[in-house]
Amino acid sequence: MSGVIFEPFEEVKRAYLAIPITALVSVARQRYAQACEAAVNEQIKLVVQWLRQCLVRVPCHVCVFRQRRHNS
């Protein structure tokens, strides 16, 4: 085979360049509808709240354990 040029990223370039670039929206967000992004953000908020609640409880248990150990 002669005259064949291997260009593996040409299809990706075409798909990437087809995305309209605006100043207000990142390239990653331009392929999602705003409703989808809002739903994902809501799920992220719930996970973050859950993690915060778990992490807030950890120091209290550690403090109680240290106090019991220190008082013994």
mmCIF file as Biopython writes it, N, C-alpha, C and O atoms, coordinates in Angstrom:
data_model
#
loop_
_atom_site.group_PDB
_atom_site.id
_atom_site.type_symbol
_atom_site.label_atom_id
_atom_site.label_alt_id
_atom_site.label_comp_id
_atom_site.label_asym_id
_atom_site.label_entity_id
_atom_site.label_seq_id
_atom_site.pdbx_PDB_ins_code
_atom_site.Cartn_x
_atom_site.Cartn_y
_atom_site.Cartn_z
_atom_site.occupancy
_atom_site.B_iso_or_equiv
_atom_site.auth_seq_id
_atom_site.auth_asym_id
_atom_site.pdbx_PDB_model_num
ATOM 1   N N  . MET A ? 1  ? 0.841   -1.175 0.000  1.0 0.0 1  A 1 
ATOM 2   C CA . MET A ? 1  ? 0.000   0.000  0.000  1.0 0.0 1  A 1 
ATOM 3   C C  . MET A ? 1  ? 0.885   1.236  0.000  1.0 0.0 1  A 1 
ATOM 4   O O  . MET A ? 1  ? 1.657   1.473  0.928  1.0 0.0 1  A 1 
ATOM 5   N N  . SER A ? 2  ? 0.757   1.982  -1.017 1.0 0.0 2  A 1 
ATOM 6   C CA . SER A ? 2  ? 1.493   3.244  -1.050 1.0 0.0 2  A 1 
ATOM 7   C C  . SER A ? 2  ? 0.505   4.376  -1.249 1.0 0.0 2  A 1 
ATOM 8   O O  . SER A ? 2  ? -0.554  4.192  -1.849 1.0 0.0 2  A 1 
ATOM 9   N N  . GLY A ? 3  ? 0.848   5.517  -0.758 1.0 0.0 3  A 1 
ATOM 10  C CA . GLY A ? 3  ? -0.024  6.672  -0.901 1.0 0.0 3  A 1 
ATOM 11  C C  . GLY A ? 3  ? -1.114  6.768  0.156  1.0 0.0 3  A 1 
ATOM 12  O O  . GLY A ? 3  ? -1.962  7.657  0.087  1.0 0.0 3  A 1 
ATOM 13  N N  . VAL A ? 4  ? -1.105  5.860  1.140  1.0 0.0 4  A 1 
ATOM 14  C CA . VAL A ? 4  ? -2.103  5.896  2.208  1.0 0.0 4  A 1 
ATOM 15  C C  . VAL A ? 4  ? -1.504  6.633  3.404  1.0 0.0 4  A 1 
ATOM 16  O O  . VAL A ? 4  ? -0.417  6.296  3.874  1.0 0.0 4  A 1 
ATOM 17  N N  . ILE A ? 5  ? -2.206  7.614  3.875  1.0 0.0 5  A 1 
ATOM 18  C CA . ILE A ? 5  ? -1.742  8.384  5.027  1.0 0.0 5  A 1 
ATOM 19  C C  . ILE A ? 5  ? -2.605  8.020  6.228  1.0 0.0 5  A 1 
ATOM 20  O O  . ILE A ? 5  ? -3.833  8.094  6.179  1.0 0.0 5  A 1 
ATOM 21  N N  . PHE A ? 6  ? -1.943  7.630  7.291  1.0 0.0 6  A 1 
ATOM 22  C CA . PHE A ? 6  ? -2.649  7.257  8.515  1.0 0.0 6  A 1 
ATOM 23  C C  . PHE A ? 6  ? -2.901  8.513  9.344  1.0 0.0 6  A 1 
ATOM 24  O O  . PHE A ? 6  ? -1.965  9.148  9.828  1.0 0.0 6  A 1 
ATOM 25  N N  . GLU A ? 7  ? -4.168  8.860  9.502  1.0 0.0 7  A 1 
ATOM 26  C CA . GLU A ? 7  ? -4.559  10.028 10.290 1.0 0.0 7  A 1 
ATOM 27  C C  . GLU A ? 7  ? -5.655  9.596  11.266 1.0 0.0 7  A 1 
ATOM 28  O O  . GLU A ? 7  ? -6.840  9.747  10.968 1.0 0.0 7  A 1 
ATOM 29  N N  . PRO A ? 8  ? -5.272  9.060  12.430 1.0 0.0 8  A 1 
ATOM 30  C CA . PRO A ? 8  ? -6.260  8.473  13.340 1.0 0.0 8  A 1 
ATOM 31  C C  . PRO A ? 8  ? -7.207  9.469  14.001 1.0 0.0 8  A 1 
ATOM 32  O O  . PRO A ? 8  ? -8.290  9.075  14.434 1.0 0.0 8  A 1 
ATOM 33  N N  . PHE A ? 9  ? -6.843  10.726 14.092 1.0 0.0 9  A 1 
ATOM 34  C CA . PHE A ? 9  ? -7.668  11.678 14.830 1.0 0.0 9  A 1 
ATOM 35  C C  . PHE A ? 9  ? -8.515  12.575 13.943 1.0 0.0 9  A 1 
ATOM 36  O O  . PHE A ? 9  ? -9.131  13.519 14.438 1.0 0.0 9  A 1 
ATOM 37  N N  . GLU A ? 10 ? -8.558  12.310 12.666 1.0 0.0 10 A 1 
ATOM 38  C CA . GLU A ? 10 ? -9.337  13.167 11.771 1.0 0.0 10 A 1 
ATOM 39  C C  . GLU A ? 10 ? -10.830 13.135 12.097 1.0 0.0 10 A 1 
ATOM 40  O O  . GLU A ? 10 ? -11.490 14.174 12.070 1.0 0.0 10 A 1 
ATOM 41  N N  . GLU A ? 11 ? -11.365 11.956 12.402 1.0 0.0 11 A 1 
ATOM 42  C CA . GLU A ? 11 ? -12.790 11.867 12.746 1.0 0.0 11 A 1 
ATOM 43  C C  . GLU A ? 11 ? -13.086 12.608 14.043 1.0 0.0 11 A 1 
ATOM 44  O O  . GLU A ? 11 ? -14.121 13.262 14.170 1.0 0.0 11 A 1 
ATOM 45  N N  . VAL A ? 12 ? -12.184 12.503 14.996 1.0 0.0 12 A 1 
ATOM 46  C CA . VAL A ? 12 ? -12.370 13.198 16.271 1.0 0.0 12 A 1 
ATOM 47  C C  . VAL A ? 12 ? -12.299 14.704 16.059 1.0 0.0 12 A 1 
ATOM 48  O O  . VAL A ? 12 ? -13.083 15.448 16.646 1.0 0.0 12 A 1 
ATOM 49  N N  . LYS A ? 13 ? -11.385 15.151 15.241 1.0 0.0 13 A 1 
ATOM 50  C CA . LYS A ? 13 ? -11.267 16.587 14.970 1.0 0.0 13 A 1 
ATOM 51  C C  . LYS A ? 13 ? -12.554 17.128 14.362 1.0 0.0 13 A 1 
ATOM 52  O O  . LYS A ? 13 ? -13.019 18.205 14.734 1.0 0.0 13 A 1 
ATOM 53  N N  . ARG A ? 14 ? -13.121 16.387 13.438 1.0 0.0 14 A 1 
ATOM 54  C CA . ARG A ? 14 ? -14.362 16.847 12.808 1.0 0.0 14 A 1 
ATOM 55  C C  . ARG A ? 14 ? -15.484 16.954 13.836 1.0 0.0 14 A 1 
ATOM 56  O O  . ARG A ? 14 ? -16.233 17.931 13.841 1.0 0.0 14 A 1 
ATOM 57  N N  . ALA A ? 15 ? -15.600 15.959 14.698 1.0 0.0 15 A 1 
ATOM 58  C CA . ALA A ? 15 ? -16.645 15.989 15.729 1.0 0.0 15 A 1 
ATOM 59  C C  . ALA A ? 15 ? -16.392 17.119 16.714 1.0 0.0 15 A 1 
ATOM 60  O O  . ALA A ? 15 ? -17.332 17.777 17.160 1.0 0.0 15 A 1 
ATOM 61  N N  . TYR A ? 16 ? -15.134 17.346 17.055 1.0 0.0 16 A 1 
ATOM 62  C CA . TYR A ? 16 ? -14.796 18.405 18.008 1.0 0.0 16 A 1 
ATOM 63  C C  . TYR A ? 16 ? -15.067 19.779 17.413 1.0 0.0 16 A 1 
ATOM 64  O O  . TYR A ? 16 ? -15.587 20.663 18.093 1.0 0.0 16 A 1 
ATOM 65  N N  . LEU A ? 17 ? -14.721 19.953 16.170 1.0 0.0 17 A 1 
ATOM 66  C CA . LEU A ? 17 ? -14.914 21.255 15.538 1.0 0.0 17 A 1 
ATOM 67  C C  . LEU A ? 17 ? -16.377 21.536 15.225 1.0 0.0 17 A 1 
ATOM 68  O O  . LEU A ? 17 ? -16.740 22.683 14.963 1.0 0.0 17 A 1 
ATOM 69  N N  . ALA A ? 18 ? -17.223 20.508 15.248 1.0 0.0 18 A 1 
ATOM 70  C CA . ALA A ? 18 ? -18.645 20.707 14.988 1.0 0.0 18 A 1 
ATOM 71  C C  . ALA A ? 18 ? -19.355 21.345 16.178 1.0 0.0 18 A 1 
ATOM 72  O O  . ALA A ? 18 ? -20.472 21.846 16.048 1.0 0.0 18 A 1 
ATOM 73  N N  . ILE A ? 19 ? -18.705 21.324 17.332 1.0 0.0 19 A 1 
ATOM 74  C CA . ILE A ? 19 ? -19.296 21.914 18.531 1.0 0.0 19 A 1 
ATOM 75  C C  . ILE A ? 19 ? -19.176 23.429 18.436 1.0 0.0 19 A 1 
ATOM 76  O O  . ILE A ? 19 ? -18.073 23.947 18.256 1.0 0.0 19 A 1 
ATOM 77  N N  . PRO A ? 20 ? -20.285 24.147 18.553 1.0 0.0 20 A 1 
ATOM 78  C CA . PRO A ? 20 ? -20.177 25.604 18.553 1.0 0.0 20 A 1 
ATOM 79  C C  . PRO A ? 20 ? -19.509 26.074 19.840 1.0 0.0 20 A 1 
ATOM 80  O O  . PRO A ? 20 ? -19.870 25.641 20.934 1.0 0.0 20 A 1 
ATOM 81  N N  . ILE A ? 21 ? -18.563 26.936 19.702 1.0 0.0 21 A 1 
ATOM 82  C CA . ILE A ? 21 ? -17.827 27.419 20.863 1.0 0.0 21 A 1 
ATOM 83  C C  . ILE A ? 21 ? -18.382 28.777 21.265 1.0 0.0 21 A 1 
ATOM 84  O O  . ILE A ? 21 ? -18.382 29.721 20.475 1.0 0.0 21 A 1 
ATOM 85  N N  . THR A ? 22 ? -18.854 28.861 22.501 1.0 0.0 22 A 1 
ATOM 86  C CA . THR A ? 22 ? -19.343 30.124 23.035 1.0 0.0 22 A 1 
ATOM 87  C C  . THR A ? 22 ? -18.509 30.497 24.246 1.0 0.0 22 A 1 
ATOM 88  O O  . THR A ? 22 ? -17.864 29.643 24.854 1.0 0.0 22 A 1 
ATOM 89  N N  . ALA A ? 23 ? -18.524 31.741 24.583 1.0 0.0 23 A 1 
ATOM 90  C CA . ALA A ? 23 ? -17.726 32.207 25.710 1.0 0.0 23 A 1 
ATOM 91  C C  . ALA A ? 23 ? -18.341 31.822 27.054 1.0 0.0 23 A 1 
ATOM 92  O O  . ALA A ? 23 ? -17.627 31.746 28.054 1.0 0.0 23 A 1 
ATOM 93  N N  . LEU A ? 24 ? -19.640 31.579 27.095 1.0 0.0 24 A 1 
ATOM 94  C CA . LEU A ? 24 ? -20.318 31.343 28.367 1.0 0.0 24 A 1 
ATOM 95  C C  . LEU A ? 24 ? -20.403 29.879 28.768 1.0 0.0 24 A 1 
ATOM 96  O O  . LEU A ? 24 ? -20.715 29.571 29.918 1.0 0.0 24 A 1 
ATOM 97  N N  . VAL A ? 25 ? -20.129 28.969 27.834 1.0 0.0 25 A 1 
ATOM 98  C CA . VAL A ? 25 ? -20.298 27.544 28.105 1.0 0.0 25 A 1 
ATOM 99  C C  . VAL A ? 25 ? -19.000 26.823 27.774 1.0 0.0 25 A 1 
ATOM 100 O O  . VAL A ? 25 ? -18.403 27.058 26.724 1.0 0.0 25 A 1 
ATOM 101 N N  . SER A ? 26 ? -18.561 25.937 28.679 1.0 0.0 26 A 1 
ATOM 102 C CA . SER A ? 26 ? -17.348 25.177 28.413 1.0 0.0 26 A 1 
ATOM 103 C C  . SER A ? 26 ? -17.605 24.163 27.298 1.0 0.0 26 A 1 
ATOM 104 O O  . SER A ? 26 ? -18.753 23.821 27.015 1.0 0.0 26 A 1 
ATOM 105 N N  . VAL A ? 27 ? -16.548 23.696 26.679 1.0 0.0 27 A 1 
ATOM 106 C CA . VAL A ? 27 ? -16.675 22.730 25.582 1.0 0.0 27 A 1 
ATOM 107 C C  . VAL A ? 27 ? -17.330 21.450 26.091 1.0 0.0 27 A 1 
ATOM 108 O O  . VAL A ? 27 ? -18.113 20.836 25.366 1.0 0.0 27 A 1 
ATOM 109 N N  . ALA A ? 28 ? -17.030 21.036 27.319 1.0 0.0 28 A 1 
ATOM 110 C CA . ALA A ? 28 ? -17.613 19.815 27.877 1.0 0.0 28 A 1 
ATOM 111 C C  . ALA A ? 28 ? -19.121 19.937 28.058 1.0 0.0 28 A 1 
ATOM 112 O O  . ALA A ? 28 ? -19.832 18.938 27.956 1.0 0.0 28 A 1 
ATOM 113 N N  . ARG A ? 29 ? -19.618 21.127 28.322 1.0 0.0 29 A 1 
ATOM 114 C CA . ARG A ? 29 ? -21.043 21.318 28.596 1.0 0.0 29 A 1 
ATOM 115 C C  . ARG A ? 29 ? -21.864 21.593 27.345 1.0 0.0 29 A 1 
ATOM 116 O O  . ARG A ? 29 ? -23.093 21.570 27.417 1.0 0.0 29 A 1 
ATOM 117 N N  . GLN A ? 30 ? -21.250 21.847 26.228 1.0 0.0 30 A 1 
ATOM 118 C CA . GLN A ? 30 ? -21.995 22.260 25.048 1.0 0.0 30 A 1 
ATOM 119 C C  . GLN A ? 30 ? -22.795 21.138 24.415 1.0 0.0 30 A 1 
ATOM 120 O O  . GLN A ? 30 ? -23.689 21.411 23.615 1.0 0.0 30 A 1 
ATOM 121 N N  . ARG A ? 31 ? -22.512 19.903 24.740 1.0 0.0 31 A 1 
ATOM 122 C CA . ARG A ? 31 ? -23.256 18.784 24.147 1.0 0.0 31 A 1 
ATOM 123 C C  . ARG A ? 31 ? -24.436 18.338 24.997 1.0 0.0 31 A 1 
ATOM 124 O O  . ARG A ? 31 ? -25.158 17.418 24.611 1.0 0.0 31 A 1 
ATOM 125 N N  . TYR A ? 32 ? -24.645 18.969 26.140 1.0 0.0 32 A 1 
ATOM 126 C CA . TYR A ? 32 ? -25.741 18.590 27.029 1.0 0.0 32 A 1 
ATOM 127 C C  . TYR A ? 32 ? -26.806 19.671 27.063 1.0 0.0 32 A 1 
ATOM 128 O O  . TYR A ? 32 ? -26.506 20.863 26.999 1.0 0.0 32 A 1 
ATOM 129 N N  . ALA A ? 33 ? -28.048 19.240 27.165 1.0 0.0 33 A 1 
ATOM 130 C CA . ALA A ? 33 ? -29.142 20.188 27.351 1.0 0.0 33 A 1 
ATOM 131 C C  . ALA A ? 33 ? -29.060 20.736 28.772 1.0 0.0 33 A 1 
ATOM 132 O O  . ALA A ? 33 ? -28.538 20.077 29.671 1.0 0.0 33 A 1 
ATOM 133 N N  . GLN A ? 34 ? -29.571 21.928 28.964 1.0 0.0 34 A 1 
ATOM 134 C CA . GLN A ? 34 ? -29.499 22.546 30.286 1.0 0.0 34 A 1 
ATOM 135 C C  . GLN A ? 34 ? -30.260 21.739 31.332 1.0 0.0 34 A 1 
ATOM 136 O O  . GLN A ? 34 ? -29.856 21.693 32.494 1.0 0.0 34 A 1 
ATOM 137 N N  . ALA A ? 35 ? -31.349 21.108 30.934 1.0 0.0 35 A 1 
ATOM 138 C CA . ALA A ? 35 ? -32.115 20.282 31.881 1.0 0.0 35 A 1 
ATOM 139 C C  . ALA A ? 35 ? -31.286 19.087 32.356 1.0 0.0 35 A 1 
ATOM 140 O O  . ALA A ? 35 ? -31.334 18.723 33.531 1.0 0.0 35 A 1 
ATOM 141 N N  . CYS A ? 36 ? -30.529 18.481 31.443 1.0 0.0 36 A 1 
ATOM 142 C CA . CYS A ? 36 ? -29.675 17.349 31.818 1.0 0.0 36 A 1 
ATOM 143 C C  . CYS A ? 36 ? -28.572 17.802 32.765 1.0 0.0 36 A 1 
ATOM 144 O O  . CYS A ? 36 ? -28.277 17.137 33.758 1.0 0.0 36 A 1 
ATOM 145 N N  . GLU A ? 37 ? -27.976 18.927 32.449 1.0 0.0 37 A 1 
ATOM 146 C CA . GLU A ? 37 ? -26.918 19.446 33.307 1.0 0.0 37 A 1 
ATOM 147 C C  . GLU A ? 37 ? -27.463 19.795 34.691 1.0 0.0 37 A 1 
ATOM 148 O O  . GLU A ? 37 ? -26.797 19.552 35.698 1.0 0.0 37 A 1 
ATOM 149 N N  . ALA A ? 38 ? -28.657 20.358 34.748 1.0 0.0 38 A 1 
ATOM 150 C CA . ALA A ? 38 ? -29.270 20.697 36.033 1.0 0.0 38 A 1 
ATOM 151 C C  . ALA A ? 38 ? -29.531 19.436 36.856 1.0 0.0 38 A 1 
ATOM 152 O O  . ALA A ? 38 ? -29.333 19.435 38.071 1.0 0.0 38 A 1 
ATOM 153 N N  . ALA A ? 39 ? -29.971 18.368 36.201 1.0 0.0 39 A 1 
ATOM 154 C CA . ALA A ? 39 ? -30.223 17.107 36.907 1.0 0.0 39 A 1 
ATOM 155 C C  . ALA A ? 39 ? -28.924 16.514 37.448 1.0 0.0 39 A 1 
ATOM 156 O O  . ALA A ? 39 ? -28.887 16.025 38.577 1.0 0.0 39 A 1 
ATOM 157 N N  . VAL A ? 40 ? -27.873 16.555 36.655 1.0 0.0 40 A 1 
ATOM 158 C CA . VAL A ? 40 ? -26.575 16.047 37.107 1.0 0.0 40 A 1 
ATOM 159 C C  . VAL A ? 40 ? -26.067 16.883 38.276 1.0 0.0 40 A 1 
ATOM 160 O O  . VAL A ? 40 ? -25.569 16.337 39.261 1.0 0.0 40 A 1 
ATOM 161 N N  . ASN A ? 41 ? -26.190 18.200 38.174 1.0 0.0 41 A 1 
ATOM 162 C CA . ASN A ? 41 ? -25.750 19.077 39.260 1.0 0.0 41 A 1 
ATOM 163 C C  . ASN A ? 41 ? -26.527 18.810 40.543 1.0 0.0 41 A 1 
ATOM 164 O O  . ASN A ? 41 ? -25.958 18.869 41.633 1.0 0.0 41 A 1 
ATOM 165 N N  . GLU A ? 42 ? -27.801 18.522 40.426 1.0 0.0 42 A 1 
ATOM 166 C CA . GLU A ? 42 ? -28.618 18.218 41.605 1.0 0.0 42 A 1 
ATOM 167 C C  . GLU A ? 42 ? -28.136 16.931 42.269 1.0 0.0 42 A 1 
ATOM 168 O O  . GLU A ? 42 ? -28.062 16.853 43.495 1.0 0.0 42 A 1 
ATOM 169 N N  . GLN A ? 43 ? -27.808 15.925 41.464 1.0 0.0 43 A 1 
ATOM 170 C CA . GLN A ? 43 ? -27.275 14.681 42.015 1.0 0.0 43 A 1 
ATOM 171 C C  . GLN A ? 43 ? -25.935 14.914 42.702 1.0 0.0 43 A 1 
ATOM 172 O O  . GLN A ? 43 ? -25.675 14.358 43.769 1.0 0.0 43 A 1 
ATOM 173 N N  . ILE A ? 44 ? -25.089 15.735 42.094 1.0 0.0 44 A 1 
ATOM 174 C CA . ILE A ? 44 ? -23.790 16.051 42.695 1.0 0.0 44 A 1 
ATOM 175 C C  . ILE A ? 44 ? -23.989 16.747 44.035 1.0 0.0 44 A 1 
ATOM 176 O O  . ILE A ? 44 ? -23.289 16.440 45.000 1.0 0.0 44 A 1 
ATOM 177 N N  . LYS A ? 45 ? -24.931 17.679 44.106 1.0 0.0 45 A 1 
ATOM 178 C CA . LYS A ? 45 ? -25.207 18.376 45.368 1.0 0.0 45 A 1 
ATOM 179 C C  . LYS A ? 45 ? -25.630 17.397 46.453 1.0 0.0 45 A 1 
ATOM 180 O O  . LYS A ? 45 ? -25.196 17.510 47.599 1.0 0.0 45 A 1 
ATOM 181 N N  . LEU A ? 46 ? -26.478 16.432 46.093 1.0 0.0 46 A 1 
ATOM 182 C CA . LEU A ? 46 ? -26.925 15.447 47.076 1.0 0.0 46 A 1 
ATOM 183 C C  . LEU A ? 46 ? -25.767 14.600 47.591 1.0 0.0 46 A 1 
ATOM 184 O O  . LEU A ? 46 ? -25.684 14.320 48.787 1.0 0.0 46 A 1 
ATOM 185 N N  . VAL A ? 47 ? -24.885 14.198 46.702 1.0 0.0 47 A 1 
ATOM 186 C CA . VAL A ? 47 ? -23.734 13.391 47.112 1.0 0.0 47 A 1 
ATOM 187 C C  . VAL A ? 47 ? -22.809 14.210 48.005 1.0 0.0 47 A 1 
ATOM 188 O O  . VAL A ? 47 ? -22.317 13.704 49.014 1.0 0.0 47 A 1 
ATOM 189 N N  . VAL A ? 48 ? -22.570 15.460 47.648 1.0 0.0 48 A 1 
ATOM 190 C CA . VAL A ? 48 ? -21.705 16.323 48.457 1.0 0.0 48 A 1 
ATOM 191 C C  . VAL A ? 48 ? -22.313 16.536 49.839 1.0 0.0 48 A 1 
ATOM 192 O O  . VAL A ? 48 ? -21.597 16.490 50.839 1.0 0.0 48 A 1 
ATOM 193 N N  . GLN A ? 49 ? -23.613 16.766 49.909 1.0 0.0 49 A 1 
ATOM 194 C CA . GLN A ? 49 ? -24.275 16.932 51.207 1.0 0.0 49 A 1 
ATOM 195 C C  . GLN A ? 49 ? -24.139 15.670 52.056 1.0 0.0 49 A 1 
ATOM 196 O O  . GLN A ? 49 ? -23.876 15.748 53.256 1.0 0.0 49 A 1 
ATOM 197 N N  . TRP A ? 50 ? -24.319 14.520 51.434 1.0 0.0 50 A 1 
ATOM 198 C CA . TRP A ? 50 ? -24.196 13.256 52.152 1.0 0.0 50 A 1 
ATOM 199 C C  . TRP A ? 50 ? -22.776 13.080 52.682 1.0 0.0 50 A 1 
ATOM 200 O O  . TRP A ? 50 ? -22.584 12.682 53.832 1.0 0.0 50 A 1 
ATOM 201 N N  . LEU A ? 51 ? -21.777 13.376 51.842 1.0 0.0 51 A 1 
ATOM 202 C CA . LEU A ? 51 ? -20.387 13.250 52.281 1.0 0.0 51 A 1 
ATOM 203 C C  . LEU A ? 51 ? -20.075 14.211 53.418 1.0 0.0 51 A 1 
ATOM 204 O O  . LEU A ? 51 ? -19.379 13.846 54.366 1.0 0.0 51 A 1 
ATOM 205 N N  . ARG A ? 52 ? -20.582 15.433 53.331 1.0 0.0 52 A 1 
ATOM 206 C CA . ARG A ? 52 ? -20.354 16.403 54.411 1.0 0.0 52 A 1 
ATOM 207 C C  . ARG A ? 52 ? -20.953 15.910 55.717 1.0 0.0 52 A 1 
ATOM 208 O O  . ARG A ? 52 ? -20.334 16.043 56.773 1.0 0.0 52 A 1 
ATOM 209 N N  . GLN A ? 53 ? -22.144 15.346 55.657 1.0 0.0 53 A 1 
ATOM 210 C CA . GLN A ? 53 ? -22.775 14.829 56.872 1.0 0.0 53 A 1 
ATOM 211 C C  . GLN A ? 53 ? -21.953 13.691 57.466 1.0 0.0 53 A 1 
ATOM 212 O O  . GLN A ? 53 ? -21.803 13.596 58.684 1.0 0.0 53 A 1 
ATOM 213 N N  . CYS A ? 54 ? -21.430 12.842 56.615 1.0 0.0 54 A 1 
ATOM 214 C CA . CYS A ? 54 ? -20.595 11.737 57.100 1.0 0.0 54 A 1 
ATOM 215 C C  . CYS A ? 54 ? -19.307 12.262 57.714 1.0 0.0 54 A 1 
ATOM 216 O O  . CYS A ? 54 ? -18.884 11.784 58.766 1.0 0.0 54 A 1 
ATOM 217 N N  . LEU A ? 55 ? -18.679 13.236 57.072 1.0 0.0 55 A 1 
ATOM 218 C CA . LEU A ? 55 ? -17.405 13.756 57.562 1.0 0.0 55 A 1 
ATOM 219 C C  . LEU A ? 55 ? -17.578 14.595 58.817 1.0 0.0 55 A 1 
ATOM 220 O O  . LEU A ? 55 ? -16.671 14.646 59.649 1.0 0.0 55 A 1 
ATOM 221 N N  . VAL A ? 56 ? -18.709 15.246 58.973 1.0 0.0 56 A 1 
ATOM 222 C CA . VAL A ? 56 ? -18.949 16.032 60.180 1.0 0.0 56 A 1 
ATOM 223 C C  . VAL A ? 56 ? -19.063 15.102 61.383 1.0 0.0 56 A 1 
ATOM 224 O O  . VAL A ? 56 ? -18.628 15.452 62.480 1.0 0.0 56 A 1 
ATOM 225 N N  . ARG A ? 57 ? -19.631 13.946 61.190 1.0 0.0 57 A 1 
ATOM 226 C CA . ARG A ? 57 ? -19.824 13.004 62.293 1.0 0.0 57 A 1 
ATOM 227 C C  . ARG A ? 57 ? -18.525 12.340 62.725 1.0 0.0 57 A 1 
ATOM 228 O O  . ARG A ? 57 ? -18.383 11.978 63.893 1.0 0.0 57 A 1 
ATOM 229 N N  . VAL A ? 58 ? -17.588 12.174 61.825 1.0 0.0 58 A 1 
ATOM 230 C CA . VAL A ? 58 ? -16.360 11.443 62.133 1.0 0.0 58 A 1 
ATOM 231 C C  . VAL A ? 58 ? -15.563 12.104 63.250 1.0 0.0 58 A 1 
ATOM 232 O O  . VAL A ? 58 ? -15.190 11.408 64.195 1.0 0.0 58 A 1 
ATOM 233 N N  . PRO A ? 59 ? -15.278 13.406 63.203 1.0 0.0 59 A 1 
ATOM 234 C CA . PRO A ? 59 ? -14.482 14.002 64.283 1.0 0.0 59 A 1 
ATOM 235 C C  . PRO A ? 59 ? -15.144 13.875 65.651 1.0 0.0 59 A 1 
ATOM 236 O O  . PRO A ? 59 ? -14.440 13.730 66.650 1.0 0.0 59 A 1 
ATOM 237 N N  . CYS A ? 60 ? -16.465 13.923 65.730 1.0 0.0 60 A 1 
ATOM 238 C CA . CYS A ? 60 ? -17.159 13.792 67.012 1.0 0.0 60 A 1 
ATOM 239 C C  . CYS A ? 60 ? -16.913 12.419 67.619 1.0 0.0 60 A 1 
ATOM 240 O O  . CYS A ? 60 ? -16.651 12.308 68.817 1.0 0.0 60 A 1 
ATOM 241 N N  . HIS A ? 61 ? -16.992 11.388 66.816 1.0 0.0 61 A 1 
ATOM 242 C CA . HIS A ? 61 ? -16.759 10.036 67.313 1.0 0.0 61 A 1 
ATOM 243 C C  . HIS A ? 61 ? -15.307 9.871  67.733 1.0 0.0 61 A 1 
ATOM 244 O O  . HIS A ? 61 ? -15.015 9.212  68.731 1.0 0.0 61 A 1 
ATOM 245 N N  . VAL A ? 62 ? -14.407 10.461 66.982 1.0 0.0 62 A 1 
ATOM 246 C CA . VAL A ? 62 ? -12.991 10.369 67.319 1.0 0.0 62 A 1 
ATOM 247 C C  . VAL A ? 62 ? -12.734 11.083 68.637 1.0 0.0 62 A 1 
ATOM 248 O O  . VAL A ? 62 ? -11.980 10.579 69.470 1.0 0.0 62 A 1 
ATOM 249 N N  . CYS A ? 63 ? -13.347 12.252 68.846 1.0 0.0 63 A 1 
ATOM 250 C CA . CYS A ? 63 ? -13.170 12.999 70.093 1.0 0.0 63 A 1 
ATOM 251 C C  . CYS A ? 63 ? -13.704 12.209 71.282 1.0 0.0 63 A 1 
ATOM 252 O O  . CYS A ? 63 ? -13.047 12.141 72.320 1.0 0.0 63 A 1 
ATOM 253 N N  . VAL A ? 64 ? -14.867 11.620 71.148 1.0 0.0 64 A 1 
ATOM 254 C CA . VAL A ? 64 ? -15.452 10.822 72.229 1.0 0.0 64 A 1 
ATOM 255 C C  . VAL A ? 64 ? -14.544 9.650  72.551 1.0 0.0 64 A 1 
ATOM 256 O O  . VAL A ? 64 ? -14.321 9.339  73.721 1.0 0.0 64 A 1 
ATOM 257 N N  . PHE A ? 65 ? -14.019 8.999  71.525 1.0 0.0 65 A 1 
ATOM 258 C CA . PHE A ? 65 ? -13.122 7.867  71.745 1.0 0.0 65 A 1 
ATOM 259 C C  . PHE A ? 65 ? -11.868 8.323  72.474 1.0 0.0 65 A 1 
ATOM 260 O O  . PHE A ? 65 ? -11.405 7.643  73.390 1.0 0.0 65 A 1 
ATOM 261 N N  . ARG A ? 66 ? -11.310 9.468  72.081 1.0 0.0 66 A 1 
ATOM 262 C CA . ARG A ? 66 ? -10.107 9.977  72.742 1.0 0.0 66 A 1 
ATOM 263 C C  . ARG A ? 66 ? -10.391 10.337 74.194 1.0 0.0 66 A 1 
ATOM 264 O O  . ARG A ? 66 ? -9.559  10.073 75.062 1.0 0.0 66 A 1 
ATOM 265 N N  . GLN A ? 67 ? -11.545 10.934 74.478 1.0 0.0 67 A 1 
ATOM 266 C CA . GLN A ? 67 ? -11.887 11.315 75.847 1.0 0.0 67 A 1 
ATOM 267 C C  . GLN A ? 67 ? -12.033 10.078 76.722 1.0 0.0 67 A 1 
ATOM 268 O O  . GLN A ? 67 ? -11.535 10.054 77.847 1.0 0.0 67 A 1 
ATOM 269 N N  . ARG A ? 68 ? -12.699 9.066  76.224 1.0 0.0 68 A 1 
ATOM 270 C CA . ARG A ? 68 ? -12.866 7.832  76.995 1.0 0.0 68 A 1 
ATOM 271 C C  . ARG A ? 68 ? -11.517 7.187  77.267 1.0 0.0 68 A 1 
ATOM 272 O O  . ARG A ? 68 ? -11.256 6.705  78.369 1.0 0.0 68 A 1 
ATOM 273 N N  . ARG A ? 69 ? -10.676 7.183  76.263 1.0 0.0 69 A 1 
ATOM 274 C CA . ARG A ? 69 ? -9.363  6.555  76.394 1.0 0.0 69 A 1 
ATOM 275 C C  . ARG A ? 69 ? -8.500  7.352  77.374 1.0 0.0 69 A 1 
ATOM 276 O O  . ARG A ? 69 ? -7.763  6.771  78.171 1.0 0.0 69 A 1 
ATOM 277 N N  . HIS A ? 70 ? -8.594  8.672  77.315 1.0 0.0 70 A 1 
ATOM 278 C CA . HIS A ? 70 ? -7.792  9.532  78.179 1.0 0.0 70 A 1 
ATOM 279 C C  . HIS A ? 70 ? -8.267  9.442  79.634 1.0 0.0 70 A 1 
ATOM 280 O O  . HIS A ? 70 ? -7.447  9.495  80.551 1.0 0.0 70 A 1 
ATOM 281 N N  . ASN A ? 71 ? -9.564  9.308  79.851 1.0 0.0 71 A 1 
ATOM 282 C CA . ASN A ? 71 ? -10.117 9.246  81.201 1.0 0.0 71 A 1 
ATOM 283 C C  . ASN A ? 71 ? -9.897  7.893  81.870 1.0 0.0 71 A 1 
ATOM 284 O O  . ASN A ? 71 ? -9.996  7.796  83.093 1.0 0.0 71 A 1 
ATOM 285 N N  . SER A ? 72 ? -9.608  6.869  81.114 1.0 0.0 72 A 1 
ATOM 286 C CA . SER A ? 72 ? -9.444  5.524  81.687 1.0 0.0 72 A 1 
ATOM 287 C C  . SER A ? 72 ? -8.154  5.379  82.450 1.0 0.0 72 A 1 
ATOM 288 O O  . SER A ? 72 ? -7.872  4.309  82.989 1.0 0.0 72 A 1 
#
